[in-house]
Amino acid sequence: MMDFAGRDFLRILDFSEDELRYMLATARRFKELKREGKPHKVFPNKNIAILFEKTSTRTRCSFEVAGYDLGMGVTYLDPTGSQMGHKESIADTARVLSRIYNGIEYRGFDQKIVDDLAKYASVPVWNGLTDECHPTQALGDFMTLEEHFGKLQGLTLAFVGDTRNNVANSLMAMSAKMGMNFIACGPDGLRPSDEIIEKCRPIAEKNGCTITVTSDLNVLAGRADAIYADVWLSLGEDAEKWGERINLLKPYQVNMAMMNMAKPGTVFLHCLPSFHDLNTSIARDVQEKYGLTEMEVTNEVFESERSIVFEQAENRMHTIKAVMFLTLYERSKK
């Protein structure tokens, strides 16, 4: 067993290819146990704190259920539930929580916050999302792809839309590590940072895969095994900029024509939530202001057999459980 004892989970790039594969294998085992109804409460005397400056359905539920399944107590703290960054520094918060909890999850904004939590905490810190990256999402996504295709090496994943965002950054890193070709296809003004490209390209070359950054949708033709989309309007997005972003991203809406342009067996992925219909208040606001009934993906694609988004959502829990188990388990033996 690889030794993950006490390690933080902040970025995909912090881990080797073998370590990431081990995490995925551990997640698959936990999924089997869950499906078989076999209890695995290996940490009955442990507790974790999950700090959410950005709300979430999947991340919160995944951490809570994974924690409970492992036998741990879970304390959820929303933006009003702690004094972190307001009356108490991040450093002091980290040191206090480390005396009470065995692990800390953070979901919020600046990457420096989760980095500082990890710096000052004496227990593992897990990144549930920052503006820079979303490593637990990428793990769940690649577990889903491996389940569907039976492999990862040699596949091509295309992220379409705002390719500079946190999800795209983590998917690029994970693709490079797993030997998968990665295509970032979106407007020139929303391309990935040179920093993340420069970090990932040498890893991709070592593992026999490529990273392509382009605004040309034709690059997907006959190449993409999976097409990935994310919301155009993220939490906290300035409403005054909605029109500008929608106009930039409208040509990159994932529709059935795009899916058919790729490979015959191409699947669709999305980190959710998705604006594929008018069943949310934000979607209705967008329709009223801009006349759109669907945004980043059409309802036809989202509800099709090629969509594996709900498998993704479930696998967030299994991969998060694996991360917590691996970073806490050996520590409990020392």
DOMIMAR-256579 format. One line per field, with one value per residue (C-alpha): residue number from 1; residue in one letter; x, y negated, z. Coordinates in pm, whole numbers, always signed. Layout:
<atoms>
num = NUM;...
residu = A;...
px = X;...
py = Y;...
pz = Z;...
</atoms>
This chain:
<atoms>
num = 1;2;3;4;5;6;7;8;9;10;11;12;13;14;15;16;17;18;19;20;21;22;23;24;25;26;27;28;29;30;31;32;33;34;35;36;37;38;39;40;41;42;43;44;45;46;47;48;49;50;51;52;53;54;55;56;57;58;59;60;61;62;63;64;65;66;67;68;69;70;71;72;73;74;75;76;77;78;79;80;81;82;83;84;85;86;87;88;89;90;91;92;93;94;95;96;97;98;99;100;101;102;103;104;105;106;107;108;109;110;111;112;113;114;115;116;117;118;119;120;121;122;123;124;125;126;127;128;129;130;131;132;133;134;135;136;137;138;139;140;141;142;143;144;145;146;147;148;149;150;151;152;153;154;155;156;157;158;159;160;161;162;163;164;165;166;167;168;169;170;171;172;173;174;175;176;177;178;179;180;181;182;183;184;185;186;187;188;189;190;191;192;193;194;195;196;197;198;199;200;201;202;203;204;205;206;207;208;209;210;211;212;213;214;215;216;217;218;219;220;221;222;223;224;225;226;227;228;229;230;231;232;233;234;235;236;237;238;239;240;241;242;243;244;245;246;247;248;249;250;251;252;253;254;255;256;257;258;259;260;261;262;263;264;265;266;267;268;269;270;271;272;273;274;275;276;277;278;279;280;281;282;283;284;285;286;287;288;289;290;291;292;293;294;295;296;297;298;299;300;301;302;303;304;305;306;307;308;309;310;311;312;313;314;315;316;317;318;319;320;321;322;323;324;325;326;327;328;329;330;331;332;333;334
residu = M;M;D;F;A;G;R;D;F;L;R;I;L;D;F;S;E;D;E;L;R;Y;M;L;A;T;A;R;R;F;K;E;L;K;R;E;G;K;P;H;K;V;F;P;N;K;N;I;A;I;L;F;E;K;T;S;T;R;T;R;C;S;F;E;V;A;G;Y;D;L;G;M;G;V;T;Y;L;D;P;T;G;S;Q;M;G;H;K;E;S;I;A;D;T;A;R;V;L;S;R;I;Y;N;G;I;E;Y;R;G;F;D;Q;K;I;V;D;D;L;A;K;Y;A;S;V;P;V;W;N;G;L;T;D;E;C;H;P;T;Q;A;L;G;D;F;M;T;L;E;E;H;F;G;K;L;Q;G;L;T;L;A;F;V;G;D;T;R;N;N;V;A;N;S;L;M;A;M;S;A;K;M;G;M;N;F;I;A;C;G;P;D;G;L;R;P;S;D;E;I;I;E;K;C;R;P;I;A;E;K;N;G;C;T;I;T;V;T;S;D;L;N;V;L;A;G;R;A;D;A;I;Y;A;D;V;W;L;S;L;G;E;D;A;E;K;W;G;E;R;I;N;L;L;K;P;Y;Q;V;N;M;A;M;M;N;M;A;K;P;G;T;V;F;L;H;C;L;P;S;F;H;D;L;N;T;S;I;A;R;D;V;Q;E;K;Y;G;L;T;E;M;E;V;T;N;E;V;F;E;S;E;R;S;I;V;F;E;Q;A;E;N;R;M;H;T;I;K;A;V;M;F;L;T;L;Y;E;R;S;K;K
px = +0;+134;+189;-44;-38;-109;-81;-295;-500;-470;-388;-374;-18;+94;+59;+239;+71;+93;-53;-349;-411;-401;-663;-887;-840;-926;-1237;-1349;-1316;-1521;-1786;-1807;-1846;-2119;-2307;-2278;-2407;-2093;-2009;-1666;-1667;-1292;-1272;-1534;-1345;-1254;-1417;-1378;-1472;-1590;-1564;-1779;-1737;-1905;-2218;-2249;-2481;-2242;-1930;-2108;-2313;-2011;-1793;-2070;-2183;-1824;-1736;-2037;-1970;-1617;-1764;-1662;-1846;-1884;-1926;-2046;-1953;-2103;-1980;-2160;-2053;-1697;-1489;-1220;-1092;-1323;-1246;-989;-698;-669;-357;-534;-842;-625;-449;-774;-951;-647;-687;-1051;-1074;-876;-919;-1035;-1204;-1222;-1437;-1416;-1224;-851;-615;-396;-665;-655;-275;-253;-493;-264;+46;-77;-294;-144;-408;-481;-650;-861;-946;-1317;-1282;-1092;-1073;-758;-853;-1109;-910;-1187;-1402;-1127;-1079;-1451;-1456;-1166;-1314;-1629;-1436;-1239;-1560;-1719;-1427;-1236;-918;-780;-452;-492;-841;-910;-1103;-1226;-1329;-1548;-1625;-1439;-1117;-939;-1161;-1078;-1237;-1052;-722;-763;-882;-578;-348;-526;-521;-148;-89;-310;-178;-496;-501;-663;-828;-915;-1156;-1300;-1281;-933;-1018;-1096;-796;-603;-319;+29;+136;-92;-9;+365;+328;+118;+281;+607;+405;+186;+492;+643;+320;+272;-25;-92;-245;-420;-546;-765;-1072;-1151;-1431;-1327;-1041;-1300;-1393;-1325;-1101;-1293;-1394;-1554;-1682;-1700;-1894;-1932;-2174;-2123;-2237;-2057;-2154;-2088;-2055;-2121;-2471;-2361;-2115;-2365;-2435;-2065;-1992;-2296;-2201;-1845;-1952;-2266;-2074;-1938;-2273;-2259;-2536;-2599;-2428;-2107;-2140;-2190;-1890;-1667;-1648;-1953;-1918;-1843;-1986;-2089;-1968;-2058;-1959;-2313;-2529;-2622;-2845;-2993;-3358;-3573;-3626;-3406;-3452;-3119;-3210;-3544;-3366;-3131;-3424;-3600;-3290;-3116;-3374;-3185;-3373;-3051;-2696;-2376;-2550;-2878;-3138;-3122;-2758;-2796;-3083;-2939;-2782;-2446;-2465;-2288;-2326;-2507;-2244;-1997;-2202;-2207;-1838;-1751;-1848;-1640;-1326;-1359;-1396;-1075;-886;-997;-930;-580;-469;-612;-563;-191;-186;-418;-165;+129
py = +0;-341;-576;-876;-924;-1280;-1419;-1703;-1678;-2023;-1973;-1685;-1786;-1713;-1337;-1089;-882;-569;-749;-874;-526;-388;-642;-535;-167;-239;-428;-132;+98;-136;-153;+227;+231;-34;+151;+479;+316;+409;+169;+8;-213;-206;-540;-521;-760;-1025;-1353;-1590;-1953;-2064;-2440;-2583;-2943;-2833;-2624;-2291;-1993;-1722;-1821;-1861;-1543;-1347;-1450;-1402;-1058;-941;-1052;-879;-560;-556;-589;-951;-1245;-1534;-1904;-2131;-2498;-2740;-3100;-3206;-2901;-3002;-3313;-3213;-3520;-3750;-3752;-3474;-3426;-3123;-3018;-3028;-2854;-2573;-2522;-2526;-2281;-2051;-2012;-1907;-1729;-1462;-1622;-1949;-2008;-2355;-2474;-2837;-3094;-3173;-2873;-3049;-2991;-2613;-2625;-2827;-2592;-2305;-2499;-2557;-2248;-1939;-1714;-1644;-1923;-1842;-2084;-2069;-2350;-2675;-2929;-2751;-2385;-2119;-1800;-1589;-1655;-1537;-1215;-1135;-1218;-987;-707;-748;-746;-437;-256;-344;-275;-17;-224;-578;-559;-684;-833;-1194;-1427;-1762;-2040;-2286;-2639;-2848;-2648;-2866;-2756;-2541;-2221;-2248;-2303;-1985;-1783;-1893;-1786;-1453;-1383;-1443;-1215;-935;-941;-1088;-1345;-1671;-1933;-2273;-2422;-2765;-3138;-3286;-3522;-3229;-3004;-2823;-3008;-2964;-2848;-2542;-2453;-2474;-2251;-1987;-1961;-1795;-1542;-1469;-1421;-1180;-979;-971;-1205;-1558;-1885;-2096;-2449;-2591;-2797;-2578;-2328;-2132;-1985;-1764;-1590;-1219;-1269;-1321;-1016;-1243;-1601;-1795;-2116;-2342;-2623;-2955;-3152;-3041;-3110;-3476;-3570;-3942;-3965;-4268;-4045;-3770;-3902;-3927;-3572;-3424;-3581;-3451;-3099;-3052;-2896;-2633;-2499;-2119;-1995;-1669;-1798;-1847;-1502;-1342;-1530;-1350;-972;-741;-639;-984;-1047;-1372;-1482;-1776;-1862;-1995;-2186;-2230;-2482;-2248;-2349;-2616;-2438;-2676;-3041;-3142;-2970;-3152;-3484;-3413;-3325;-3649;-3863;-3680;-3449;-3124;-2812;-2608;-2719;-2513;-2191;-2114;-1912;-1658;-1580;-1605;-1354;-1122;-780;-939;-1148;-996;-1297;-1115;-842;-1128;-1269;-936;-875;-1201;-1026;-714;-905;-1150;-852;-707;-1033;-1063;-697;-701;-1024;-923;-546;-496;-800;-614;-328;-542
pz = +0;-94;+196;+172;+551;+655;+303;+177;-142;-298;-669;-914;-1003;-645;-709;-930;-1198;-982;-681;-883;-1024;-671;-564;-852;-766;-403;-512;-724;-424;-207;-478;-476;-98;-119;-392;-200;+117;+309;+594;+597;+904;+951;+1139;+1416;+1643;+1387;+1290;+996;+932;+588;+526;+246;+136;-191;-159;-340;-373;-494;-301;+31;-4;-123;+170;+423;+304;+247;+599;+751;+551;+694;+1043;+1103;+1248;+1000;+1084;+801;+826;+572;+523;+843;+1041;+1127;+1184;+931;+751;+945;+1315;+1300;+1063;+836;+1025;+1361;+1220;+1083;+1415;+1614;+1383;+1386;+1763;+1722;+1385;+1201;+858;+700;+365;+207;-83;-180;-374;-373;-392;-135;+128;+101;+67;+391;+568;+469;+574;+927;+985;+1144;+981;+612;+417;+109;-171;-253;-512;-554;-834;-958;-954;-867;-800;-645;-953;-1186;-990;-1012;-1382;-1464;-1258;-1470;-1798;-1698;-1603;-1937;-2171;-1968;-1997;-1990;-2183;-2539;-2504;-2602;-2373;-2507;-2270;-2459;-2339;-2081;-2089;-1834;-1544;-1242;-1376;-1708;-1524;-1321;-1621;-1819;-1536;-1489;-1864;-1880;-1582;-1719;-2076;-2226;-2503;-2388;-2608;-2462;-2715;-2646;-2725;-2749;-2463;-2232;-2299;-2022;-1854;-1995;-1647;-1638;-2001;-1933;-1627;-1803;-2147;-2033;-1829;-2132;-2355;-2102;-2095;-2473;-2505;-2628;-2509;-2773;-2707;-2983;-3066;-3368;-3306;-3615;-3413;-3239;-3564;-3539;-3234;-2912;-2708;-2449;-2460;-2137;-2067;-1765;-1684;-1859;-1555;-1241;-881;-807;-1175;-1226;-1380;-1582;-1770;-1850;-2199;-2286;-2165;-2337;-2670;-2636;-2546;-2757;-3051;-2809;-2689;-2688;-2918;-3099;-3414;-3213;-3054;-3394;-3534;-3283;-3259;-3283;-2919;-2781;-2434;-2267;-1925;-1702;-1345;-1272;-1211;-1576;-1753;-2012;-1965;-1798;-1467;-1263;-1172;-1331;-1658;-1665;-1600;-1891;-2117;-2028;-2087;-2371;-2528;-2459;-2353;-2313;-2245;-2235;-2346;-2516;-2334;-2618;-2538;-2162;-2150;-2416;-2364;-2441;-2125;-1823;-1594;-1314;-1304;-1257;-972;-788;-842;-668;-344;-407;-506;-216;+17;-129;-78;+285;+359;+210;+378;+716;+731;+786;+1009;+1248;+1268;+1376
</atoms>
